[in-house]
Amino acid sequence: MKKYLIFISSFIVLYFSYQYLSGMILTIQYDPETGGAGSGPSHLLILVVMATVSYFLSCLPKRKQA
């Protein structure tokens, strides 16, 4: 259960970081003369990458404390 909680928490942190950074980039690049842009299949790819990184972060071996 502990691995699952670490996985979910790291996934949530990565997801919100992605949302924040992509929002900042889209705001900086906004051009009122053009139409809207769709999210496309790249959004799903980024979610899969974030889930993979979260999984590997949750599987890191515990450090021995001295």
Protein Blocks (a to p, Z undefined) as FASTA:
>chain_A
ZZmmmmmmmmmmmmmmmmmmmmmmmmmmpcfkbccddebjmlmmmmmmmmmmmmmmmmpc
cdddZZ
